[in-house]
């Protein structure tokens, strides 16, 4: 076996090295999961709108769900350049107890 044949067997200098796939960051994974849940939830809302006969609301929901799913696909395939992460806190804001009006008596200073 000649030295050139030996070099070709073990991936010598003429052989291209396989490129390592870039790793997914935690932010990209979080965004992908968030947008997938958003797309499924809004899509389910669109189907629910159809069941009660609200065609306009169903069309709006399904269009937004399709756009969310498309953006989610771009996140997972690393085509999205900007990652949009929306965090929405759902719930009532704490309310302060109302103060009762002060009752003044006649003659009191």
KADA-V302282 format. One record per residue. SS is DSSP state (H for helix, E for strand, L for the rest). NEAR is the number of other C-alpha atoms within 10 Angstrom. D_CENTER is the distance of its C-alpha to the mean C-alpha in whole Angstrom. Layout:
ss=SS near=NEAR d_center=D_CENTER
ss=SS near=NEAR d_center=D_CENTER
This chain:
ss=L near=5 d_center=57
ss=L near=6 d_center=56
ss=H near=7 d_center=54
ss=H near=9 d_center=52
ss=H near=10 d_center=52
ss=H near=11 d_center=51
ss=H near=13 d_center=48
ss=H near=12 d_center=46
ss=H near=9 d_center=46
ss=L near=9 d_center=44
ss=L near=11 d_center=42
ss=L near=13 d_center=44
ss=L near=9 d_center=43
ss=L near=8 d_center=43
ss=L near=11 d_center=40
ss=L near=8 d_center=37
ss=L near=9 d_center=35
ss=L near=6 d_center=31
ss=L near=6 d_center=28
ss=L near=6 d_center=26
ss=L near=6 d_center=22
ss=L near=7 d_center=20
ss=L near=7 d_center=18
ss=L near=11 d_center=14
ss=L near=9 d_center=14
ss=H near=9 d_center=12
ss=H near=12 d_center=10
ss=H near=19 d_center=9
ss=H near=13 d_center=9
ss=H near=13 d_center=7
ss=H near=20 d_center=4
ss=H near=22 d_center=5
ss=H near=15 d_center=5
ss=H near=17 d_center=3
ss=H near=24 d_center=3
ss=H near=18 d_center=6
ss=H near=16 d_center=7
ss=H near=17 d_center=7
ss=H near=24 d_center=9
ss=H near=16 d_center=11
ss=H near=14 d_center=12
ss=H near=20 d_center=12
ss=H near=23 d_center=14
ss=H near=16 d_center=16
ss=H near=17 d_center=17
ss=H near=23 d_center=18
ss=H near=19 d_center=21
ss=H near=15 d_center=22
ss=H near=19 d_center=23
ss=H near=15 d_center=25
ss=H near=11 d_center=27
ss=L near=9 d_center=28
ss=L near=11 d_center=29
ss=L near=13 d_center=27
ss=H near=14 d_center=26
ss=H near=11 d_center=25
ss=H near=16 d_center=22
ss=H near=22 d_center=21
ss=H near=16 d_center=21
ss=H near=15 d_center=19
ss=H near=22 d_center=16
ss=H near=20 d_center=17
ss=H near=16 d_center=16
ss=H near=17 d_center=13
ss=H near=24 d_center=12
ss=H near=16 d_center=13
ss=H near=14 d_center=12
ss=H near=21 d_center=8
ss=H near=20 d_center=9
ss=H near=14 d_center=11
ss=H near=21 d_center=9
ss=H near=24 d_center=7
ss=H near=16 d_center=10
ss=H near=15 d_center=11
ss=H near=22 d_center=9
ss=H near=15 d_center=11
ss=L near=9 d_center=14
ss=L near=12 d_center=14
ss=L near=11 d_center=14
ss=L near=14 d_center=12
ss=L near=8 d_center=14
ss=L near=8 d_center=12
ss=L near=15 d_center=9
ss=L near=15 d_center=7
ss=L near=13 d_center=6
ss=L near=9 d_center=7
ss=L near=7 d_center=9
ss=L near=6 d_center=11
ss=L near=7 d_center=15
ss=L near=6 d_center=16
ss=L near=6 d_center=20
ss=L near=6 d_center=23
ss=L near=7 d_center=24
ss=L near=6 d_center=28
ss=L near=6 d_center=31
ss=L near=6 d_center=34
ss=L near=6 d_center=37
ss=L near=6 d_center=39
ss=L near=6 d_center=42
ss=L near=6 d_center=45
ss=L near=6 d_center=48
ss=L near=6 d_center=51
ss=L near=6 d_center=54
ss=L near=8 d_center=57
ss=L near=7 d_center=60
ss=L near=6 d_center=63
ss=L near=5 d_center=65
ss=L near=5 d_center=63
ss=L near=5 d_center=62
